[in-house]
């Protein structure tokens, strides 16, 4: 079955670090554009980061310098290393498979990150 | 920086009615890079339309997309009960690399 399963979310204090994982099945992460998209409670969608099949990485200004996207091809897994977390990083983080035309045709169910003291 | 604006914020309609949702970009967007998503409560977004007018696999033909430049439209010809949801437009390729609109909620009148 083609799917994405996120994990690693939780409650973390401001300034802390967390690593999210996204395990893919049914397709190869390294051959696709992969992204993280987040959704704060009751709010809309916000793109966070993207890694291309050629290993180019891109970040939203709101997370640049604090978050790092990567993947482990041997595990067919995408990661998001988050550091210097802020209260406004609180959101449901989705992993999504992207297309070269920039749309996302496969989404995980998300993992919730809560940044609070 | 490209900003996407969606209107209306909320659209209250009855089943069987036609829904017209608008996405406006602050600068021209290539229609190749304009997509629409549907999101229901407690669910991940689902791709409906890509390339401004191409239906994704599984998208019913009552959904259609159109537009170019700065103005794009998602039309639902006859609303079914399962269509009441939030709809987002999204662009790719312009600074910032990727943005979503704020969404339009289609709810039952």
HADDOCK unambig.tbl for C-alpha pairs under 7 A between the chains (distance, minus, plus):
assign (segid A and resid 44 and name CA) (segid B and resid 102 and name CA) 5.67 0.50 0.50
assign (segid A and resid 44 and name CA) (segid B and resid 103 and name CA) 6.62 0.50 0.50
assign (segid A and resid 45 and name CA) (segid B and resid 100 and name CA) 6.29 0.50 0.50
assign (segid A and resid 46 and name CA) (segid B and resid 100 and name CA) 6.49 0.50 0.50
assign (segid A and resid 47 and name CA) (segid B and resid 98 and name CA) 6.52 0.50 0.50
assign (segid A and resid 47 and name CA) (segid B and resid 99 and name CA) 6.35 0.50 0.50
assign (segid A and resid 101 and name CA) (segid B and resid 32 and name CA) 6.65 0.50 0.50
assign (segid A and resid 101 and name CA) (segid B and resid 33 and name CA) 5.61 0.50 0.50
assign (segid A and resid 102 and name CA) (segid B and resid 33 and name CA) 6.07 0.50 0.50
assign (segid A and resid 102 and name CA) (segid B and resid 92 and name CA) 5.21 0.50 0.50
assign (segid A and resid 103 and name CA) (segid B and resid 35 and name CA) 6.16 0.50 0.50
assign (segid A and resid 103 and name CA) (segid B and resid 50 and name CA) 6.62 0.50 0.50
assign (segid A and resid 104 and name CA) (segid B and resid 47 and name CA) 6.63 0.50 0.50
assign (segid A and resid 105 and name CA) (segid B and resid 47 and name CA) 5.69 0.50 0.50
assign (segid A and resid 107 and name CA) (segid B and resid 44 and name CA) 6.45 0.50 0.50
assign (segid A and resid 108 and name CA) (segid B and resid 44 and name CA) 6.86 0.50 0.50
assign (segid A and resid 109 and name CA) (segid B and resid 43 and name CA) 6.91 0.50 0.50
assign (segid A and resid 109 and name CA) (segid B and resid 44 and name CA) 5.63 0.50 0.50
